[in-house]
């Protein structure tokens, strides 16, 4: 039986929203010309940056968990997510690049396999995003 997820968004400023899931809160904002905050004084991430953050966090945590499950001595995983956005409305992200840095004496082949599993089986955000937006990934292992 499918489970249900829900959040509640409340407007706090011209383009600022506080979004809660009942236990955690995230603030989003948007630099709309002619409104407070348009000069770069945003109260939170923009919605598209939050989408990239969700993808980076989901894929990074799944890669870290898979490597640890395989007994790899991973110290940490970092993910740089970059999206290119259209200028025309809707200003959707047209493609995304994920650059993973895996710190530890980790077998690169295990990292490659963990990335593949994250994309195809583990990370729901990656599965959803890639259905409509090309996502490429690369990795670097930094031995300690």
Helices and strands as residue ranges (DSSP letters): E 8-11, E 17-20, E 25-28, H 47-69, E 74-85, E 93-104, H 108-117, I 118-122, H 124-130, E 134-142
